[in-house]
Amino acid sequence: MRNFFMILVMASMCLSVSVEAQQARRWEVGVQGDYGRDWYHKSYAADVNYGDDILDFSSSRSWGAGFYFERPLNQRWSVLGQVGYMQKKLHPQLFHYPSQTASHYYTRELHHRVAADAGMRLYLNPESPVKFFIDGKVGGNVFISIVQREASRGDRVIRDVFEFQRVAPVASGSVGFKWSRLTISAEYRDDLMISKRSDKRSGVSGRGVFGKVGVALFQGKNR
C-alpha cells in the first residue's frame, strides 16, 4: 500500500511538472496599454545662441495602446515583439518654437507616433503561477504628426513635424510579472540618437517611464 501511495504521489508530481512545462511553452498574442511621461532635451549646434529657450522639459502625459506577441524558447526565455500607437501631450511651443506665430496663443499640443520593437524576456521563477521577469528590446518609433490648438483658430495639423526626423531608434527595458493571461510591468525607454531638424543645427532626444498592462487574447502550443 505504501509503494502504491508513493507511486501515486510521484505520478502526480510528474503530471504537474508536465502540465506546467506545456503551459510554459504556450505562445500568445494580446493587447496592451501604457501610461507615463516623456522627458526631452533640446540640443543646438555649437555656434547657435539658443537664448531663453527651455532646453529640458517633459510631456504632461503620454499614453499608448497596441498589440504584442510572445513565443517561449524554453521555460525561462522567450522572444517578444510589440507594435502600437502613442499620443503625447506637451506644453505648446516647447518641443519647437515657431518663428512666425508669436502673436498666436496655443492652448494644447499633441504628438502622434507609432512604434514597433522586439527583444528577449527572462522569467526569474518560471515554475510559479506568478512569474516575474525582466526584458530588453530595441526598435523604432515614427513621428506621424503634431496637432496644435490655437485659442481663436482651433486645431492645426503640422504634418512635417517641424521638419524633425520622423524615424528614431529606441531601446527599452522592463520589469514585471505575468499571471495567467495578465501581464503588468514598468518600462523605461530611451532614444538611441538625437532627432535632428532638416537644418542639422538643432535636435531633440527623449526618454520615458511607463506602466504597462497586457492581456493575452490568443494562446497556442509551440510545435
N, C-alpha and C positions, 0 to 999 in steps of 0.2 A: 504494500500500500504506500509506503514511504517512497519507494522508487517511482511508482506511478505518479505520486504527487510532485516529485522533483522533475520528472519528465514533463508534466503538465505546466509547471512553472517555467521551465526552460523554453518550452514551445511557445508559451505566451509572450515571453520576453523577446524571442526571436521574431515572432509575428509583429510585435510592437515596433521593433527596430526596422523590420522590413517595410511596414506601413509608413513609418517616419521617413525612411530613405526614399520611398516612392513619392511622398509628399514634397520632399526637399528637391526633387528633380522636376517639379512642375514648372513650365514656363507660364508667363501671364502677360496680358495686355490690360491696361487700365487707364483711368482718367486721374488727373491730379490738379490741384490748385495751390498757389503760393501767395504769400503776402509779406511785405517787408519794406526796406528802404534802400536807396542807392546813394552813394556819396561820390561826387565828381570833383575833378581837379582840372582847371584850365591852364594850358601852357602856351608860351609865346616864344618866337624866335628871340635870340639874344639882343638884337637891336631894336626890338619893339617896346615902346613905352606903353604899358597897359594902364597907367593912371590909377583911377579909383575903382577899376573893375574888381569884382569879388571873384577870387580865384578858387576858393573851396566852398562848396555848397552841397545840399542834398535834396532828394525828392521828398515831398511831404508824404507820399505813399506810392508804393509800387505793388502791382498785383498781376497775376498771370494764371492761365489755365491751358491745359493741353493733355497729351497722351504720353504714356510710357510703355516700354516693352522690356521684359527681363527674362533671360534664359539662363538657368543654372548650368554651370560646368561640372560641379560636384556639390557636396553638402555645404562647403564653405564659400566657394567662389561662384560668381555669376557675372554675365555681361549685361549691360543695360543701355538703353537709348531713350531719349525723350525729345519731343517737339512741342512747341506751344506758342501762344500769343502773350505779349506783355504790354501793359499800359502803365506809364509812369507820369505822375503829376508833379510838376515843378513850379516854383515861383516864376512868373513871366520875366523874360529878358535876363535870366541868369546864365542859362546854357549858351546864349549868344545875344549880343547887343545889336539890334538892327540899327543901321546908320541913318535911315530917313524916317523913322517912326517915333521920334522923341515926343511929338505932340499927341500921340495916341495913348490911351490908358488901357492897358491889358489887365484883365482880371483872372485869367486862367490859361495854363499851358499844359497840354497833354502830349506825351510822346508815345507813338505806337511802334512796336517792334515784334518780330518773330524770331525764334531761336531754336536751335537743334544741337544736341550734344550726345556723346556716347562715352562709356567707360567701364570700369570694373567695380564690383561690390564684394566686400569681405564680411561674412557673418561670423561674429565672435563666439556665439553659442548656438550652433546650428540645430542641436537636438532639443532645444527648449521651445515650448509653444510661443513664447515671446522672444523673437530673435533680434538681437542688437547688431548693428552693422556700421561700417564706415565705407565710403566710396569716393572715387575720384573720377572726374570727367573732363573732356575737352570738346570744344565745339565752336560755334559762331552764332552771332546774332545779326539780324538785318534791320536797319533803321528804315521804317516804312514812311512815316510822315510825322509832322508836328501840327497840332491844332491849337491856335491861339484865339482867345475870346477877347474882343475889344469892347469896351463899355457901351459904345453907341452903335457900332457897326456889326456886332455879332461875331460869329466864328469865321476864321480864315484858315485855310489849309496850306502849310508850307511843304510842298511835295519834294523840294530839293533839299530838305532838312538843313537849311542854311549852308549848303554846299559842303557839309561834312561827309567823310567816307561813310558809306552805307553799311558795309560788312566789316565786322570786327571779330577776331578770335577771342575766345573766353575759356578760362579754366575754372572749375568748381570742385568743392569738396563738401561732403555731407556726413552727419552722424544721425542715427535714428534707430527706430525699431519697427519690426513687422509682426503683426499678429493676425493670423488668418488672412483675410483679403485686405486688411487695412495696413497702410504704411504712413508713419509720421516721422518727420525729420527736420533738421535745421541745416541750411545750406549757405555756404559762403561762395560768392562769385567774384572773379577779378578779371578785368580786361587785360589781355596779353600785349596790347600795343595801344598807342595813342591814336585816336581817330582824328586825322588831320583835315583841315579845310582845304579847299581847292588851291588856295594861295600858298599852302605849305608853311604858313607863318604863324598859325595858331592851331590848337587842337584840344581835345577833351578826352580824359580817361576816367573810368568809373570802377566801382566795386560795390557789392551789396550783400546784405544778410537777409535771409528769408526763412519763414516757417512754411513747411510743405505738408500736404495731406494727399495721399493717393488711395484709390480703391480699385482693386482688380475686377475687371468685367468678365474676362475670359481666361480660363486656365486649361492647360493640357499637358500630357506627359511627353517628355522628350523621347525620341526614338533611340 
